[in-house]
């Protein structure tokens, strides 16, 4: 609970004589109801002030006393949230009372808003030779002090990182300090954030300390340092950080150790971000413009470089900048609030330093730690989080690789089975199926793709990782098996068992991938089934306009927007979880095929009764369909949409052809121009068009004898 030296401020239960002496002090009130006088020292907030007296009882909370003290110090008590009452243990140097000169603070603890200061002093007392007093301080300064004395995030991160480096042979993951591989960068940040996230949760219960993670605050990552005391990451989560070399009289926030670092080398200060130009006619600033950036302010004679250029004055840092202090230190500045990848210039500079993608991740572990490591990897990443989505696959493949190269022959086959069976257990498709099975049928019309996304995230996550692991096994397992074959005195039963394990693992993975793929298609088409019917009844043309509404900048009509939202969300899931491009194409082939079939069947079945065969109405359907095709083209899916919407496009094309032009076309011409339509479907379209147009029979539309026989043979089977 306390920060600072504990050697001279240890606590013991008070004796009765000491308790009486301390009760006699005028700054303490111990009566349960009658108020007493409590001295609150405020020299930290008001220069030259000693203390102010306030009335208090054991029931008075720290927050109440803060407000009273602010009034006594002529400060606004409405700003009480910016101040905190501190329980301070110290001693007098050179004699004198608590309020006299020479007070030396040994320990300081910020009280919670609801703590009772007088009740606390009643429960325990300082050790002999020490005394207590209550001080009013600014909350930000206390949190900064706590962070400096005990950094609950970066200290633990760096301790864990050093532990990882020391224990490479004890089942730990070894991360290179620097790599410009996108996967390596993301994975390194993932591991660091896992540590920081746990400490964040623990710290949040205590009411103090740093409350930022690597995904919430700008930070510096060490690329090149001076000695083992250097930390690997520094959070920049306060208004100002000092950088320099520690001396007996000063300790900067970021301590560096090379001899060319000055005691105060520079400051890193939070400043408002430059305002971005907007097209807002009202002149209002968007929320994004209120962000803050970090500026580096070097002191005189200090060597500070930004992207290898000398920095002489205050310079705004940008995400991906390289920051150098002296001749030894190089840091990478990262600002995760913008959620942007490292700029290409940064990667080029890293390569110039010899920091390239050729340095690969290594994962070494003892076989005895295999199960523990697998469990950790399987639970390392949250599917819905911001971490690299293929981290489990990459780490599991490294496990397989290490097992095949370092453990007894055949060990990797057993490891494969462990991995794929664990993947089977974390697959959530069955849980989603059970959830949907108990859904009220009446609520089906309200089903939205957004309702399915949380469950689909987990399914996409493990489908994508399973695909990568399967590909790795297909590529590497034959070589690992061949290595066993080349060993002298190879045990044939071991070789057979390894081959069998490989085949079984691949079979299980293929089944998992196929099942999850089918489930994803099923639930996405289920949401499409709800929104597609509205497309045929939609009128995208504004009043007194021959252009669709999106052409005039009005936006998509609601029915079209809901259909496109399903497609857009599906694509974002596929791309966000880095599903293999071929699998992405297959999934959209299914979605476009289903949409084409659903719309075509509705048009053929209900078209005549709903008026969809009238040319004016079909023009609306054509405009809606064109919006879908244009979205597909912009999303690099135009070739798939053209292929799988052929039948619907052919139908709409025929129905939107002017009557005078259409009556000039023969059956043979129409059949050859629209080969995707069956004779019975083409006959249905022309017949209904004729009835709608109220014209007599068109001889040119008479089917050939062969097609006519087929039409009568198939009866009313006009659907897809």
C-alpha positions as CSV (number, residue, x, y, z in Angstrom):
1,X,0.0,0.0,0.0
2,X,2.9,2.4,0.7
3,X,5.6,3.5,-1.7
4,X,9.1,4.4,-0.5
5,X,11.5,3.0,2.0
6,X,10.0,0.7,4.6
7,X,13.1,0.3,6.7
8,X,12.4,3.3,8.8
9,X,8.6,3.3,8.7
10,X,7.5,-0.1,9.7
11,X,4.2,-0.4,11.5
12,X,3.5,-1.8,15.0
13,X,0.4,-1.8,17.2
14,X,0.4,1.2,19.5
15,X,0.9,0.9,23.2
16,X,-1.8,2.4,25.5
17,X,0.6,5.2,26.6
18,X,1.4,6.1,23.0
19,X,-2.2,6.0,22.0
20,X,-3.1,8.4,24.8
21,X,-0.3,10.8,23.8
22,X,-1.4,10.8,20.2
23,X,-5.1,11.3,21.2
24,X,-4.0,14.4,23.0
25,X,-2.6,15.9,19.9
26,X,-4.8,18.8,18.7
27,X,-4.8,17.7,15.0
28,X,-6.7,14.4,15.8
29,X,-10.3,14.0,16.7
30,X,-11.4,10.7,18.2
31,X,-15.0,11.4,19.5
32,X,-17.6,9.5,17.6
33,X,-20.0,12.3,17.1
34,X,-18.6,15.6,18.4
35,X,-16.3,17.2,15.8
36,X,-12.7,17.8,16.5
37,X,-9.9,19.7,14.7
38,X,-7.8,18.0,12.1
39,X,-4.8,19.6,10.6
40,X,-4.4,19.1,6.8
41,X,-1.0,20.2,5.5
42,X,-1.1,21.8,2.0
43,X,2.4,23.1,1.3
44,X,2.4,21.0,-1.9
45,X,-0.6,23.0,-3.3
46,X,0.0,26.4,-1.8
47,X,3.5,27.6,-1.5
48,X,4.4,28.9,1.9
49,X,1.3,27.4,3.6
50,X,1.8,25.2,6.6
51,X,-1.6,23.6,7.4
52,X,-5.3,24.4,7.7
53,X,-7.6,23.1,10.4
54,X,-10.9,21.5,9.5
55,X,-13.6,19.9,11.7
56,X,-13.8,16.2,11.4
57,X,-15.2,13.1,13.1
58,X,-14.4,9.4,12.6
59,X,-17.3,9.2,10.2
60,X,-15.9,12.0,8.0
61,X,-14.7,10.6,4.6
62,X,-11.6,11.6,2.9
63,X,-13.5,13.3,0.1
64,X,-15.5,15.4,2.5
65,X,-12.3,16.6,4.2
66,X,-10.8,17.4,0.8
67,X,-13.7,19.7,0.1
68,X,-13.4,21.4,3.4
69,X,-9.7,21.8,3.1
70,X,-10.0,23.3,-0.4
71,X,-12.3,26.0,1.1
72,X,-9.8,26.7,3.8
73,X,-7.1,27.1,1.2
74,X,-9.4,29.4,-0.9
75,X,-9.6,26.9,-3.7
76,X,-12.7,25.8,-5.6
77,X,-14.2,22.8,-3.8
78,X,-16.0,21.7,-7.1
79,X,-12.5,20.6,-8.2
80,X,-12.2,18.1,-5.4
81,X,-11.9,15.3,-7.9
82,X,-8.5,16.7,-8.9
83,X,-7.1,16.5,-5.3
84,X,-6.6,13.6,-2.9
85,X,-6.0,13.3,0.8
86,X,-2.8,11.5,1.6
87,X,-1.8,9.6,4.7
88,X,1.8,10.5,5.3
89,X,4.3,8.8,7.6
90,X,7.6,10.7,8.3
91,X,9.9,12.0,11.0
92,X,11.2,15.4,12.1
93,X,14.9,16.1,11.4
94,X,16.4,18.4,14.0
95,X,13.5,18.2,16.4
96,X,10.4,20.3,16.5
97,X,6.7,19.5,16.1
98,X,5.0,18.0,13.2
99,X,4.2,21.4,11.8
100,X,7.7,22.7,12.2
101,X,10.6,22.7,9.8
102,X,12.6,19.7,9.0
103,X,9.8,17.3,8.2
104,X,10.9,14.3,6.1
105,X,8.4,12.1,4.4
106,X,9.1,8.4,4.6
107,X,5.9,6.9,3.1
108,X,2.8,8.3,1.4
109,X,-0.5,6.7,0.6
110,X,-3.4,8.3,-1.3
111,X,-6.6,7.6,0.6
112,X,-9.7,6.4,-1.2
113,X,-12.6,8.8,-1.4
114,X,-14.7,6.8,1.1
115,X,-11.9,6.0,3.6
116,X,-12.2,7.5,7.1
117,X,-9.0,9.2,8.1
118,X,-9.7,9.4,11.8
119,X,-10.8,5.8,11.9
120,X,-7.6,4.8,10.2
121,X,-5.4,6.6,12.7
122,X,-7.3,5.0,15.5
123,X,-6.6,1.4,14.2
124,X,-2.8,1.7,13.9
125,X,0.0,4.1,14.7
126,X,3.4,4.8,13.2
127,X,6.4,3.2,14.7
128,X,8.3,4.9,17.6
129,X,10.3,7.8,16.2
130,X,7.8,8.5,13.4
131,X,4.7,10.5,13.1
132,X,1.7,10.8,10.9
133,X,0.1,13.8,9.2
134,X,-2.5,14.2,6.5
135,X,-1.6,16.2,3.4
136,X,-3.7,17.6,0.6
137,X,-2.1,17.0,-2.8
138,X,-3.0,17.1,-6.5
139,X,-4.2,13.7,-7.7
140,X,-2.1,13.8,-10.9
141,X,1.1,14.5,-8.9
142,X,0.4,11.6,-6.6
143,X,-0.2,9.2,-9.4
144,X,3.0,10.4,-11.1
145,X,4.9,9.8,-7.9
146,X,3.4,6.3,-7.5
147,X,4.2,5.5,-11.1
148,X,7.8,6.7,-10.6
149,X,8.3,4.7,-7.5
150,X,6.4,1.6,-8.6
151,X,5.5,1.5,-12.3
152,X,2.8,-1.2,-12.3
153,X,2.9,-1.7,-16.0
154,X,6.2,-1.0,-17.6
155,X,8.2,-2.4,-14.7
156,X,6.4,-5.7,-14.9
157,X,6.6,-5.7,-18.7
158,X,10.3,-5.2,-18.6
159,X,10.8,-7.7,-15.8
160,X,8.9,-10.3,-17.8
161,X,10.8,-9.5,-21.0
162,X,14.1,-9.9,-19.2
163,X,12.8,-13.2,-17.8
164,X,11.9,-14.4,-21.2
165,X,15.4,-13.6,-22.4
166,X,17.0,-15.4,-19.5
167,X,14.9,-18.5,-19.7
168,X,14.9,-19.5,-23.4
169,X,15.6,-23.1,-22.5
170,X,12.8,-23.3,-20.0
171,X,9.7,-23.3,-22.1
172,X,9.5,-19.6,-22.9
173,X,9.0,-17.6,-26.0
174,X,12.1,-15.6,-27.2
175,X,11.2,-12.4,-29.0
176,X,13.9,-10.5,-31.0
177,X,14.2,-6.9,-29.8
178,X,13.7,-5.6,-33.3
179,X,12.1,-6.8,-36.5
180,X,10.3,-5.1,-39.3
181,X,8.2,-8.2,-40.0
182,X,4.6,-7.2,-39.6
183,X,3.8,-10.5,-37.9
184,X,6.8,-10.2,-35.5
185,X,5.9,-6.6,-34.6
186,X,2.3,-7.5,-33.8
187,X,3.3,-10.6,-31.9
188,X,5.8,-8.7,-29.8
189,X,3.2,-6.1,-28.9
190,X,0.7,-8.8,-28.2
191,X,3.0,-10.5,-25.7
192,X,3.8,-7.2,-24.0
193,X,0.2,-6.2,-23.8
194,X,-0.8,-9.5,-22.2
195,X,1.5,-8.6,-19.3
196,X,0.4,-5.0,-19.1
197,X,-3.3,-5.9,-19.3
198,X,-3.0,-8.2,-16.2
199,X,-1.3,-5.5,-14.2
200,X,-3.8,-3.0,-15.3
201,X,-6.7,-5.0,-13.9
202,X,-4.9,-5.6,-10.6
203,X,-4.0,-1.9,-10.3
204,X,-7.5,-0.8,-11.0
205,X,-8.7,-2.4,-7.8
206,X,-6.3,-0.4,-5.7
207,X,-7.5,3.0,-6.8
208,X,-4.1,4.3,-7.9
209,X,-1.2,3.7,-10.3
210,X,-1.0,3.8,-14.0
211,X,-4.2,2.8,-15.8
212,X,-3.1,2.8,-19.4
213,X,-2.1,-0.2,-21.5
214,X,0.1,-0.3,-24.6
215,X,-3.0,0.0,-26.7
216,X,-4.2,3.2,-25.0
217,X,-1.0,5.3,-24.6
218,X,1.9,6.4,-26.8
219,X,5.0,4.6,-25.8
220,X,8.7,4.1,-26.7
221,X,10.1,0.7,-27.7
222,X,13.8,0.2,-27.2
223,X,15.6,-0.8,-30.4
224,X,19.2,-0.2,-29.3
225,X,20.3,0.4,-25.7
226,X,23.4,0.6,-23.5
227,X,23.3,-2.1,-20.8
228,X,21.0,-4.6,-19.1
229,X,19.4,-2.0,-16.9
230,X,17.6,-0.5,-19.9
231,X,13.9,-1.1,-20.1
232,X,12.3,-2.3,-23.2
233,X,9.2,-0.1,-23.1
234,X,8.3,3.2,-21.6
235,X,4.7,4.4,-21.4
236,X,4.1,8.1,-22.1
237,X,0.8,8.5,-20.3
238,X,1.4,11.7,-18.3
239,X,1.5,15.4,-19.2
240,X,5.3,15.4,-19.1
241,X,8.2,12.9,-18.9
242,X,11.8,13.9,-18.2
243,X,14.6,11.9,-19.8
244,X,18.1,11.8,-18.4
245,X,20.7,10.1,-16.2
246,X,19.9,9.5,-12.6
247,X,22.0,11.5,-10.1
248,X,22.0,11.6,-6.2
249,X,19.8,14.8,-6.4
250,X,17.5,14.0,-9.3
251,X,15.8,11.0,-10.8
252,X,14.2,11.5,-14.2
253,X,11.1,9.6,-15.3
254,X,13.0,7.8,-18.0
255,X,16.5,6.8,-16.7
256,X,19.2,6.2,-19.3
257,X,22.7,5.0,-18.4
258,X,25.2,5.8,-21.2
259,X,27.8,8.5,-20.1
260,X,26.8,10.9,-22.9
261,X,23.3,11.3,-21.4
262,X,22.9,14.5,-19.4
263,X,21.1,14.6,-16.0
264,X,18.2,16.3,-17.8
265,X,18.6,15.4,-21.5
266,X,15.1,16.3,-22.8
267,X,11.5,16.5,-22.0
268,X,8.6,14.6,-23.6
269,X,5.5,16.8,-23.3
270,X,1.9,16.1,-24.2
271,X,0.6,18.8,-26.6
272,X,-2.7,19.2,-28.5
273,X,-2.6,17.6,-31.9
274,X,-2.7,19.9,-35.0
275,X,-6.3,20.6,-36.1
276,X,-7.3,18.7,-39.3
277,X,-9.1,20.5,-42.1
278,X,-12.7,19.4,-42.3
279,X,-15.6,20.0,-44.6
280,X,-17.9,20.7,-41.7
281,X,-20.0,23.7,-42.7
282,X,-20.9,24.4,-39.1
283,X,-17.2,24.8,-38.2
284,X,-17.4,22.3,-35.4
285,X,-14.3,20.3,-34.6
286,X,-14.7,16.5,-35.0
287,X,-13.9,14.4,-32.0
288,X,-10.7,13.2,-33.6
289,X,-9.2,16.8,-33.6
290,X,-9.2,16.8,-29.8
291,X,-6.4,14.2,-29.7
292,X,-3.0,14.8,-28.1
293,X,0.5,14.2,-29.4
294,X,3.9,14.0,-27.8
295,X,6.6,16.6,-28.5
296,X,10.3,16.2,-27.6
297,X,12.0,19.2,-26.1
298,X,15.8,18.9,-26.0
299,X,17.9,20.9,-23.5
300,X,21.0,22.8,-24.5
301,X,24.0,20.6,-25.5
302,X,21.9,17.4,-25.5
303,X,22.1,15.1,-28.5
304,X,18.6,14.3,-29.6
305,X,17.8,13.0,-33.1
306,X,14.4,12.4,-34.7
307,X,14.7,10.1,-37.6
308,X,18.5,10.6,-37.6
309,X,18.1,14.4,-37.9
310,X,19.4,16.7,-35.2
311,X,16.6,18.1,-33.0
312,X,17.3,21.6,-31.7
313,X,13.8,22.8,-30.7
314,X,10.5,21.3,-29.7
315,X,9.5,18.8,-32.3
316,X,6.1,16.9,-32.6
317,X,6.6,13.2,-32.8
318,X,4.6,11.0,-35.2
319,X,3.7,7.4,-35.1
320,X,6.7,5.4,-36.3
321,X,9.4,8.1,-35.7
322,X,12.8,6.9,-34.5
323,X,14.1,8.8,-31.5
324,X,17.8,8.8,-30.6
325,X,19.3,10.0,-27.3
326,X,23.1,10.3,-27.3
327,X,25.2,7.9,-29.3
328,X,23.7,4.6,-27.9
329,X,19.9,4.8,-27.5
330,X,17.4,4.4,-30.3
331,X,13.7,4.2,-29.6
332,X,10.7,3.6,-31.8
333,X,7.8,6.0,-31.0
334,X,4.4,4.4,-31.3
335,X,1.0,6.1,-30.9
336,X,-1.6,3.3,-31.0
337,X,-4.5,5.7,-30.7
338,X,-4.5,6.2,-34.5
339,X,-4.5,2.4,-35.1
340,X,-2.1,2.8,-38.1
341,X,0.7,0.4,-39.3
342,X,4.2,1.6,-39.2
343,X,5.0,4.0,-42.1
344,X,7.1,2.7,-45.0
345,X,9.8,5.2,-44.2
346,X,10.1,3.8,-40.7
347,X,10.5,0.3,-42.1
348,X,13.2,1.5,-44.5
349,X,15.1,3.2,-41.6
350,X,14.8,0.0,-39.6
351,X,16.3,-1.9,-42.5
352,X,19.1,0.6,-42.7
353,X,19.9,-0.3,-39.0
354,X,20.1,-3.9,-39.9
355,X,16.7,-4.6,-38.3
356,X,15.1,-6.8,-41.0
357,X,12.6,-9.5,-41.3
358,X,15.3,-12.1,-41.7
359,X,15.5,-12.3,-37.9
360,X,12.8,-14.8,-37.1
361,X,10.9,-15.7,-33.9
362,X,12.3,-18.6,-32.0
363,X,10.3,-20.7,-29.6
364,X,12.1,-23.2,-27.4
365,X,10.7,-25.3,-24.6
366,X,11.2,-28.5,-22.6
367,X,9.0,-31.4,-23.5
368,X,7.8,-31.5,-19.9
369,X,6.3,-28.1,-20.4
370,X,4.5,-29.0,-23.7
371,X,0.9,-29.2,-22.3
372,X,1.3,-26.0,-20.3
373,X,2.6,-24.1,-23.3
374,X,-0.2,-25.3,-25.5
375,X,-2.8,-24.2,-23.0
376,X,-1.2,-20.8,-22.8
377,X,-1.1,-20.4,-26.6
378,X,-4.7,-21.4,-27.0
379,X,-5.9,-18.8,-24.5
380,X,-3.4,-16.1,-25.4
381,X,-5.5,-14.1,-27.9
382,X,-9.1,-13.0,-27.6
383,X,-10.8,-13.5,-30.9
384,X,-12.6,-10.1,-30.6
385,X,-9.5,-8.2,-29.6
386,X,-7.0,-6.1,-31.5
387,X,-4.2,-8.6,-31.4
388,X,-2.7,-10.3,-34.5
389,X,-5.3,-12.9,-35.5
390,X,-2.9,-15.6,-36.7
391,X,-0.7,-15.6,-33.5
392,X,-2.0,-19.0,-32.3
393,X,-1.2,-20.6,-35.6
394,X,2.2,-19.1,-35.8
395,X,3.2,-20.1,-32.3
396,X,1.7,-23.6,-32.7
397,X,3.7,-24.1,-35.9
398,X,6.8,-23.0,-34.1
399,X,6.0,-25.6,-31.4
400,X,5.7,-28.3,-34.1
401,X,8.9,-27.2,-35.7
402,X,10.8,-27.3,-32.4
403,X,9.4,-30.7,-31.5
404,X,10.4,-32.1,-34.8
405,X,14.0,-30.8,-34.6
406,X,14.7,-31.2,-30.9
407,X,12.7,-34.0,-29.4
408,X,12.8,-37.8,-29.9
409,X,11.6,-39.0,-33.3
410,X,7.9,-39.1,-33.7
411,X,7.2,-36.6,-30.9
412,X,5.9,-34.0,-33.3
413,X,3.1,-36.5,-34.5
414,X,1.8,-36.7,-30.9
415,X,2.0,-33.0,-30.6
416,X,0.0,-32.5,-33.8
417,X,-2.9,-34.6,-32.3
418,X,-2.8,-32.6,-29.1
419,X,-3.0,-29.3,-31.1
420,X,-5.9,-30.3,-33.3
421,X,-7.9,-31.9,-30.5
422,X,-7.5,-28.6,-28.5
423,X,-8.8,-26.7,-31.5
424,X,-11.8,-29.0,-31.6
425,X,-12.6,-28.2,-28.0
426,X,-12.4,-24.4,-28.5
427,X,-14.6,-24.4,-31.6
428,X,-17.8,-22.5,-30.9
429,X,-19.9,-23.5,-33.9
430,X,-21.9,-26.0,-31.9
431,X,-22.6,-23.5,-29.2
432,X,-23.9,-21.0,-31.8
433,X,-26.1,-23.7,-33.3
434,X,-27.6,-24.5,-30.0
435,X,-28.2,-20.8,-29.3
436,X,-29.9,-20.4,-32.6
437,X,-32.0,-23.5,-32.2
438,X,-33.7,-22.0,-29.1
439,X,-34.4,-18.7,-30.9
440,X,-38.0,-17.7,-31.0
441,X,-39.2,-18.2,-34.6
442,X,-41.1,-15.0,-34.4
443,X,-37.9,-13.1,-33.9
444,X,-36.4,-14.4,-37.1
445,X,-37.6,-11.3,-39.0
446,X,-35.6,-9.2,-36.6
447,X,-32.3,-11.2,-37.1
448,X,-29.4,-8.9,-37.9
449,X,-25.9,-9.7,-39.0
450,X,-24.7,-7.5,-36.2
451,X,-26.3,-9.9,-33.7
452,X,-24.2,-12.7,-35.1
453,X,-20.9,-11.0,-35.3
454,X,-19.7,-11.7,-31.7
455,X,-20.2,-15.5,-32.2
456,X,-18.9,-15.4,-35.8
457,X,-15.7,-13.7,-34.7
458,X,-14.7,-16.8,-32.7
459,X,-15.6,-19.1,-35.6
460,X,-13.7,-17.1,-38.2
461,X,-10.7,-16.8,-35.8
462,X,-10.3,-20.6,-35.4
463,X,-11.2,-21.4,-39.0
464,X,-8.4,-19.0,-40.2
465,X,-5.8,-20.4,-37.7
466,X,-6.8,-24.0,-38.6
467,X,-6.3,-23.3,-42.3
468,X,-2.8,-22.0,-41.7
469,X,-1.9,-25.0,-39.4
470,X,-3.2,-27.4,-42.0
471,X,-1.2,-25.8,-44.8
472,X,1.9,-25.9,-42.5
473,X,1.4,-29.6,-41.8
474,X,0.9,-30.4,-45.5
475,X,4.1,-28.6,-46.4
476,X,6.4,-29.7,-43.5
477,X,5.1,-33.1,-42.2
478,X,6.5,-35.1,-45.2
479,X,10.0,-33.7,-44.5
480,X,9.7,-34.4,-40.8
481,X,8.6,-38.0,-41.5
482,X,11.4,-38.4,-44.1
483,X,13.9,-37.5,-41.4
484,X,12.7,-40.4,-39.3
485,X,13.0,-42.7,-42.2
486,X,16.6,-41.8,-42.7
487,X,17.6,-42.5,-39.2
488,X,19.6,-45.7,-38.6
489,X,17.7,-48.6,-36.9
490,X,14.4,-46.8,-37.5
491,X,11.6,-48.4,-35.6
492,X,9.0,-49.2,-38.3
493,X,6.2,-49.1,-35.8
494,X,7.3,-45.6,-34.8
495,X,7.3,-44.5,-38.4
496,X,3.9,-46.0,-39.0
497,X,2.5,-44.3,-35.9
498,X,3.9,-40.9,-37.0
499,X,2.4,-41.2,-40.4
500,X,-0.9,-42.2,-38.9
501,X,-0.8,-39.3,-36.5
502,X,-0.1,-36.9,-39.4
503,X,-3.0,-38.2,-41.4
504,X,-5.4,-38.2,-38.5
505,X,-4.4,-34.6,-37.6
506,X,-5.0,-33.4,-41.1
507,X,-8.3,-35.2,-41.3
508,X,-9.5,-33.6,-38.1
509,X,-8.4,-30.1,-39.2
510,X,-10.1,-30.6,-42.6
511,X,-13.3,-31.5,-40.8
512,X,-13.0,-28.5,-38.5
513,X,-12.4,-26.2,-41.4
514,X,-15.2,-27.6,-43.5
515,X,-17.7,-27.5,-40.6
516,X,-16.8,-24.0,-39.5
517,X,-17.0,-22.8,-43.2
518,X,-20.4,-24.3,-43.6
519,X,-21.6,-22.8,-40.4
520,X,-20.4,-19.3,-41.4
521,X,-22.1,-19.6,-44.7
522,X,-25.3,-20.8,-43.1
523,X,-25.6,-18.0,-40.5
524,X,-24.7,-15.2,-43.0
525,X,-27.2,-16.5,-45.5
526,X,-29.7,-16.7,-42.7
527,X,-29.4,-13.0,-42.2
528,X,-29.5,-12.5,-45.9
529,X,-32.7,-14.4,-46.1
530,X,-34.3,-11.8,-43.8
531,X,-33.2,-8.7,-45.8
532,X,-33.2,-9.9,-49.5
533,X,-37.1,-9.7,-50.0
534,X,-37.1,-6.0,-49.4
535,X,-34.8,-5.4,-52.4
536,X,-37.5,-6.4,-54.9
537,X,-40.0,-3.9,-53.4
538,X,-37.5,-1.1,-53.0
539,X,-37.8,2.1,-55.0
540,X,-34.4,3.7,-55.3
541,X,-35.6,6.6,-57.4
542,X,-36.4,9.9,-55.6
543,X,-39.5,11.8,-56.5
544,X,-39.1,13.7,-59.8
545,X,-35.8,12.1,-60.6
546,X,-34.7,9.5,-63.2
547,X,-31.4,8.8,-61.4
548,X,-31.1,6.4,-58.4
549,X,-30.8,8.1,-55.1
550,X,-27.2,7.2,-54.5
551,X,-26.2,8.9,-57.7
552,X,-27.4,12.2,-56.3
553,X,-25.5,11.7,-53.1
554,X,-28.6,10.9,-51.0
555,X,-27.4,7.5,-50.0
556,X,-28.6,3.9,-50.3
557,X,-32.3,3.1,-49.6
558,X,-32.7,1.1,-46.3
559,X,-33.5,-2.3,-48.0
560,X,-30.3,-2.0,-50.1
561,X,-28.3,-0.8,-47.2
562,X,-29.3,-3.8,-45.1
563,X,-28.2,-6.2,-47.9
564,X,-24.9,-4.5,-48.4
565,X,-24.3,-4.4,-44.7
566,X,-24.4,-8.2,-44.6
567,X,-21.9,-8.4,-47.5
568,X,-19.7,-5.7,-46.0
569,X,-19.6,-7.3,-42.5
570,X,-18.8,-10.7,-44.1
571,X,-15.9,-9.2,-46.0
572,X,-14.6,-7.4,-42.9
573,X,-14.7,-10.6,-40.9
574,X,-12.9,-12.5,-43.7
575,X,-10.2,-9.9,-44.1
576,X,-9.9,-8.9,-40.4
577,X,-9.3,-12.6,-39.4
578,X,-6.9,-13.0,-42.4
579,X,-8.8,-15.9,-43.9
580,X,-6.9,-17.4,-46.9
581,X,-7.9,-15.5,-50.1
582,X,-9.2,-18.6,-51.8
583,X,-11.5,-19.4,-48.9
584,X,-12.7,-15.7,-49.0
585,X,-13.6,-16.2,-52.7
586,X,-15.4,-19.4,-52.0
587,X,-17.5,-17.9,-49.2
588,X,-18.6,-15.0,-51.4
589,X,-19.3,-17.4,-54.2
590,X,-21.8,-19.1,-51.9
591,X,-23.3,-15.8,-50.7
592,X,-23.7,-14.4,-54.2
593,X,-25.1,-17.8,-55.4
594,X,-27.7,-17.8,-52.6
595,X,-28.7,-14.2,-53.2
596,X,-29.2,-14.9,-56.9
597,X,-31.3,-18.0,-56.3
598,X,-33.4,-16.4,-53.6
599,X,-34.2,-13.2,-55.6
600,X,-34.7,-15.1,-58.9
601,X,-37.1,-17.6,-57.3
602,X,-39.1,-14.8,-55.7
603,X,-39.3,-12.9,-58.9
604,X,-40.5,-16.0,-60.8
605,X,-43.0,-17.1,-58.2
606,X,-44.5,-13.8,-57.0
607,X,-43.5,-11.4,-59.9
608,X,-46.9,-11.5,-61.7
609,X,-49.0,-11.0,-58.6
610,X,-46.7,-8.3,-57.1
611,X,-46.4,-6.3,-60.3
612,X,-42.6,-7.0,-60.6
613,X,-43.0,-7.9,-64.3
614,X,-44.1,-4.4,-65.2
615,X,-41.3,-2.5,-66.9
616,X,-41.4,0.5,-64.5
617,X,-41.1,-1.8,-61.5
618,X,-38.3,-3.8,-63.1
619,X,-36.4,-0.6,-63.7
620,X,-36.3,-0.1,-59.9
621,X,-35.2,-3.7,-59.4
622,X,-32.4,-3.2,-62.0
623,X,-31.2,0.0,-60.2
624,X,-31.1,-1.9,-56.9
625,X,-29.2,-4.8,-58.5
626,X,-26.8,-2.4,-60.0
627,X,-26.0,-1.0,-56.6
628,X,-25.0,-4.5,-55.4
629,X,-22.9,-5.1,-58.5
630,X,-21.1,-1.8,-58.0
631,X,-20.4,-2.6,-54.4
632,X,-18.9,-5.9,-55.5
633,X,-16.8,-4.2,-58.1
634,X,-15.4,-1.8,-55.5
635,X,-14.7,-4.7,-53.1
636,X,-12.7,-6.6,-55.8
637,X,-15.5,-9.1,-56.0
638,X,-17.0,-8.0,-59.3
639,X,-15.9,-11.2,-61.2
640,X,-17.8,-13.4,-58.7
641,X,-20.9,-11.2,-58.7
642,X,-21.0,-11.2,-62.5
643,X,-20.7,-15.0,-62.5
644,X,-23.3,-15.8,-59.8
645,X,-25.9,-13.1,-60.6
646,X,-26.0,-14.1,-64.3
647,X,-29.5,-15.6,-64.1
648,X,-31.1,-12.7,-62.2
649,X,-29.3,-10.1,-64.5
650,X,-30.6,-11.9,-67.6
651,X,-34.2,-11.9,-66.3
652,X,-34.0,-8.2,-65.4
653,X,-32.3,-7.4,-68.7
654,X,-35.2,-9.0,-70.7
655,X,-37.9,-7.4,-68.6
656,X,-36.4,-3.9,-68.9
657,X,-36.1,-4.1,-72.7
658,X,-38.5,-1.7,-74.4
659,X,-41.6,-3.5,-75.8
660,X,-41.0,-2.4,-79.4
661,X,-37.5,-3.7,-79.3
662,X,-38.3,-6.9,-77.5
663,X,-41.0,-7.9,-79.9
664,X,-38.4,-7.9,-82.7
665,X,-36.3,-10.6,-81.0
666,X,-37.0,-14.2,-81.7
667,X,-37.0,-17.1,-79.3
668,X,-33.7,-18.4,-80.8
669,X,-32.1,-15.0,-80.3
670,X,-33.2,-14.6,-76.7
671,X,-32.2,-18.2,-75.9
672,X,-28.7,-17.6,-77.3
673,X,-28.2,-14.2,-75.5
674,X,-29.4,-15.6,-72.2
675,X,-28.1,-19.2,-72.0
676,X,-28.3,-19.2,-68.1
677,X,-32.2,-19.3,-68.4
678,X,-33.9,-22.6,-68.9
679,X,-36.5,-22.8,-71.7
680,X,-39.3,-23.1,-69.1
681,X,-38.0,-20.0,-67.3
682,X,-37.6,-17.9,-70.5
683,X,-41.1,-19.0,-71.6
684,X,-42.5,-17.9,-68.2
685,X,-40.8,-14.5,-68.4
686,X,-42.1,-13.8,-72.0
687,X,-45.6,-15.0,-71.2
688,X,-45.9,-12.8,-68.2
689,X,-44.3,-9.8,-70.0
690,X,-46.9,-10.3,-72.8
691,X,-49.8,-10.3,-70.3
692,X,-48.5,-7.3,-68.5
693,X,-47.9,-5.3,-71.7
694,X,-51.4,-6.2,-72.8
695,X,-50.4,-7.1,-76.3
696,X,-51.3,-10.1,-78.3
697,X,-49.2,-13.2,-78.8
698,X,-45.8,-12.6,-80.4
699,X,-45.1,-15.3,-83.0
700,X,-41.4,-14.7,-82.8
701,X,-41.5,-15.8,-79.1
702,X,-42.9,-19.2,-79.9
703,X,-40.5,-21.8,-78.5
704,X,-38.9,-24.3,-80.8
705,X,-40.5,-27.7,-81.0
706,X,-37.7,-29.2,-79.0
707,X,-37.9,-26.5,-76.3
708,X,-41.7,-26.7,-76.2
709,X,-41.6,-30.4,-75.5
710,X,-39.1,-29.7,-72.7
711,X,-41.4,-27.0,-71.2
712,X,-44.4,-29.3,-71.1
713,X,-42.3,-32.1,-69.8
714,X,-40.9,-30.1,-66.8
715,X,-44.4,-28.7,-66.0
716,X,-44.3,-25.8,-63.6
717,X,-40.8,-26.2,-62.4
718,X,-39.6,-22.7,-63.2
719,X,-37.4,-22.1,-60.1
720,X,-33.7,-22.2,-60.0
